[in-house]
Amino acid sequence: MTIRRLTQDDLDACTRLAEDRDWLPERHKWRLLFEVGEVYGIDAPDGDGLASTNVLTRYGDDQAVVSMVLTASRYARQGLARRLMEHAMEQAGDRTVSLFATDNGRPLYEQMGFRAIGGVVKHTGVFEGEPSGRTRPAAEADLDDIVKLDAELFGTDRSALLGRMFDFGERVRIADGGFGHCWRNDDNTVIGPVVARDEESARALIGDLALDAGGEVRMDLDEAMDGLVTWAVAHGMGHPWRTARMVCGGDLPGDRARQFLPFMQALG
């Protein structure tokens, strides 16, 4: 079975594969991944859609993220995910590669040399609170400052991705020394990324974005940030579900303590 680079023409097949594995279809998210990443797949031998997929997203010359590692249930345990992972790792070259792993996927990643460096816990709920008065809506004229701050704190170039926030997302907000974004997924509004020089600014950005969104929101909180997790839970965020952050090939660049929420787990 041949690995090929997928295109937007394969979007329907990708969403059907996701639903086969009891994931949401997430068409909006898939479209972004096609724009900023490299989507790889193996066609199903029976002619019915895709047998397996993954996505490689590169940031500059030193970092990459692997995501959307999916195999159709009827082709499970036939080595397809491993073949696609090996292909993505080849394409990544000398970059440090990271991903978020479920318990089911973690054994494969460990066999391929990934190591766990922490965890992220998804919390969902209706945020309860008042506007902070510390943030304001961002405009595209703010993008240069956003990209500059992100390059410093994230540690590599995400300008191609960040430039899409204003079209892809629902809101972008900035604070003194920070920025945040939220985007609509199938069943909730995801808060992220949030990058800031201090936790108080991050809380203001997260809270104001959540209040802007209304309804159910999702926050993928670093389990090591005890204070932020406690704050979020106190403001109505619950239903925790953990994934492991894993890395292969070196240490992640940047200041992880100031990266408060990822854009989405699929993008690191």
C-alpha positions in Angstrom: 0.0 0.0 0.0 1.4 3.3 -1.1 1.7 6.4 1.0 0.6 9.6 -0.8 0.3 13.3 0.0 -3.4 14.1 0.4 -5.1 17.2 -0.7 -8.3 19.1 0.1 -10.0 16.8 -2.4 -9.5 14.1 0.3 -11.3 16.1 3.0 -14.5 13.9 2.9 -12.4 10.7 3.1 -10.5 12.2 6.1 -13.7 13.1 8.0 -15.2 9.6 7.3 -12.1 8.0 8.7 -12.3 10.1 11.8 -15.9 9.2 12.3 -15.0 5.5 11.8 -12.8 5.8 14.9 -15.5 7.7 16.9 -13.8 11.1 16.4 -15.8 14.1 15.4 -15.5 15.0 11.7 -13.9 18.4 12.4 -14.0 19.7 8.8 -12.9 23.2 9.8 -9.9 21.8 11.6 -8.9 19.5 8.8 -9.1 22.4 6.3 -6.5 24.3 8.4 -4.3 21.3 8.7 -4.3 20.9 4.9 -3.3 24.6 4.6 -0.4 24.7 7.1 0.7 21.0 7.3 1.4 18.0 5.1 -1.4 15.4 5.2 -0.4 11.9 4.4 -2.5 8.8 3.8 -2.8 5.3 2.5 -5.8 4.5 0.4 -8.0 1.6 1.5 -7.3 -1.6 -0.5 -11.0 -2.2 -0.7 -11.5 1.1 -2.5 -13.6 2.6 0.2 -11.8 5.8 1.3 -8.7 5.9 3.4 -7.1 3.2 5.4 -4.8 5.5 7.5 -3.6 9.1 7.9 -1.4 11.4 9.7 -0.3 15.1 9.5 3.1 16.7 9.8 3.3 20.4 10.5 6.7 22.1 10.4 7.7 25.2 12.4 10.9 26.7 11.0 13.9 24.5 10.7 13.9 23.0 14.2 10.5 21.9 15.2 7.6 19.8 13.8 4.4 18.3 15.1 2.7 15.0 14.1 -1.1 14.6 14.5 -4.3 13.0 13.2 -2.8 9.5 13.4 -5.8 7.5 12.4 -6.3 4.0 11.0 -9.7 2.6 9.9 -11.0 0.0 12.3 -11.1 -2.7 9.6 -7.3 -2.2 9.0 -6.2 -1.9 12.7 -3.1 -3.7 13.8 -1.6 -4.1 10.3 1.3 -1.7 10.8 -0.2 1.2 8.8 0.2 3.8 11.6 3.8 2.8 12.0 4.5 3.1 8.3 3.0 6.6 8.2 4.8 7.6 11.3 8.1 6.5 9.8 7.3 8.5 6.7 6.5 11.6 8.7 9.7 11.3 10.7 11.7 11.0 7.5 10.0 14.2 6.2 10.7 16.0 9.5 14.5 15.5 9.0 16.6 16.8 11.9 13.7 18.7 13.6 12.6 17.9 17.1 9.1 16.2 16.7 6.4 16.4 19.3 2.8 15.0 19.5 0.0 14.4 22.0 -0.6 10.8 22.6 -3.6 8.9 23.9 -3.1 5.7 25.9 -3.8 3.7 22.8 -1.2 5.4 20.7 1.5 5.8 23.3 3.2 2.3 23.0 3.8 2.9 19.3 5.4 6.3 19.8 7.6 4.9 22.6 8.8 2.2 20.3 9.8 4.9 17.8 11.9 6.8 20.3 9.4 9.3 21.7 9.5 10.1 25.4 6.8 11.7 27.6 7.6 15.2 28.9 4.3 16.0 30.6 0.6 15.9 30.1 -2.3 18.1 28.9 -5.7 17.8 30.3 -8.7 18.8 28.2 -11.4 20.7 30.2 -14.8 21.7 28.9 -17.6 23.7 30.3 -19.4 27.0 30.3 -17.0 29.6 31.7 -18.3 31.6 34.6 -16.7 35.0 35.3 -16.6 38.7 34.5 -14.6 40.5 31.8 -11.1 41.3 33.0 -10.8 44.8 31.6 -7.2 43.9 30.7 -7.5 42.8 27.1 -8.8 44.1 23.8 -9.8 42.7 20.4 -6.8 42.4 18.1 -6.7 43.6 14.5 -4.5 42.4 11.7 -2.3 45.5 12.3 -1.3 43.8 15.6 0.0 40.7 13.8 3.6 41.7 13.6 3.8 42.2 17.4 2.0 38.9 18.0 4.4 37.0 15.7 7.4 38.7 17.4 6.2 37.8 20.9 5.4 34.2 19.8 8.8 33.7 18.2 10.4 34.7 21.5 8.2 32.5 23.8 7.3 29.6 21.5 10.9 29.5 20.3 10.5 29.1 16.6 8.6 30.5 13.6 4.8 30.0 13.6 4.0 33.1 11.5 2.3 31.1 8.7 -0.1 29.6 11.2 -0.7 32.7 13.3 -1.4 34.7 10.2 -4.5 32.5 9.7 -6.0 33.3 13.1 -8.1 36.2 11.9 -9.8 34.1 9.1 -9.9 30.7 10.9 -10.9 31.8 14.4 -13.7 33.5 16.1 -11.7 36.0 18.1 -8.2 37.2 18.7 -7.4 39.3 21.8 -4.2 40.9 23.1 -3.1 42.0 26.5 0.1 43.8 27.7 2.6 41.1 27.0 0.3 38.4 25.6 -2.2 37.3 23.0 -4.9 34.7 22.7 -7.3 33.2 20.1 -10.4 31.0 20.0 -11.9 29.0 17.2 -15.1 27.1 16.7 -15.0 23.3 16.5 -17.9 20.9 15.9 -19.2 20.9 19.5 -17.5 23.7 21.3 -15.2 26.7 21.0 -11.5 25.9 21.6 -9.4 28.5 23.4 -5.9 28.6 22.0 -3.2 29.5 21.5 -2.6 31.6 24.5 0.9 32.9 24.9 1.8 35.5 27.6 4.6 36.7 29.8 2.8 36.0 33.0 -0.1 33.9 34.3 -2.3 36.8 35.2 -2.3 38.1 31.6 -3.0 34.5 30.4 -6.0 34.3 32.8 -7.4 37.6 31.5 -7.0 36.5 27.9 -8.5 33.0 28.5 -11.4 34.4 30.5 -12.3 37.2 28.1 -12.1 34.8 25.1 -14.4 32.3 26.8 -16.9 35.0 27.7 -16.8 36.3 24.1 -17.5 32.8 22.9 -20.4 32.0 25.2 -21.6 28.4 25.5 -19.3 25.5 26.0 -15.6 26.1 25.6 -12.6 23.8 25.6 -9.2 24.4 27.2 -6.2 22.0 26.9 -4.5 22.9 30.1 -0.9 21.8 31.0 -1.3 19.6 34.1 1.9 21.1 35.5 0.3 24.6 35.7 -1.5 23.8 39.0 -2.7 27.4 39.6 -4.2 27.8 36.1 -5.9 24.5 36.3 -7.4 25.3 39.7 -8.5 28.7 38.4 -10.2 27.2 35.4 -12.0 24.5 37.4 -13.3 27.2 39.8 -14.7 29.0 36.8 -16.8 26.1 35.6 -14.3 24.0 33.5 -14.6 20.3 34.1 -14.7 16.8 32.4 -10.9 16.4 32.4 -9.4 14.0 29.8 -5.6 13.6 29.7 -3.2 13.1 26.8 0.6 12.8 27.1 2.9 15.3 25.5 5.7 13.4 23.8 8.9 14.4 22.0 11.5 12.8 19.9 14.9 14.1 18.8 15.8 16.7 21.4 14.2 19.3 23.6 11.4 21.6 22.6 12.5 25.2 22.0 11.0 28.2 23.7 9.7 28.9 27.2 7.1 26.3 27.9 6.0 28.0 31.1 4.6 30.9 29.1 2.8 28.8 26.5 -0.5 28.5 28.4 -2.7 26.9 25.8 -1.8 25.2 22.5 -3.5 26.4 19.2 -4.9 22.8 19.2 -3.4 19.5 20.1 -3.0 18.7 16.4 -0.7 21.7 16.1 1.3 21.5 19.3 
